[in-house]
Amino acid sequence: MLVTSLLLTRVLHLKKIITFAMKTKASDMENPFIYGVATSGKWFTDREEDAKRLSANFTHGINTIIISPRRWGKTSLVLKVAKQMTGKKIKVVNMDVFSCRSEDDFYRIFATEIIRQTSNKWDEWSDNARQFLSSLTPKISFGSDPIHDFSLSFNISDKRLLNEEVLNLPSKIALKKGIKIVVCIDEFQQISEFPDSVTFQKKLRSVWQL
């Protein structure tokens, strides 16, 4: 009888909990997590040691590869550390190359984001593009929102010149402005889908190792 009584008490208690949960509206409960997008501020938790290490690598110019399953916060971690670098003589350029389907796409996005994110004003974009990519004669395009929508393209047959000029662009700007530039490439594995991907990787190495 004692066992039955305890069991009945627990069942009644459970019914109260279930009743309370049913009376609580979903709108009254705040989801403590954000999924599917980069997070910051109060939504970014933990990863303190990772952030310190990545910040040190940014400061000391150490090449870094971050590998993990999707949705584990790689982009959020990079953006958090990049924001911490604000105010120092380090400029962090972030770019996503997931949409790239070829070597030419990569060069176009790489050059566009380097110019756009290292220029203080939108009217400097075209001047810097012509100054630092003069040998390529870049085509400059502005969208419906010229303050944010800006892109470069190249019509050049000499791929060797295109490779060296674009990949050396961060170094040229860093030397001219007396700053350090850290380039963060999101979805970098996309280059494995390029035609002749191995040759393209060799091109990257031949320039960036210096």
Order of alpha helices (4+ residues) and beta strands (2+ residues): alpha-alpha-alpha-beta-alpha-alpha-beta-beta-alpha-alpha-beta-alpha
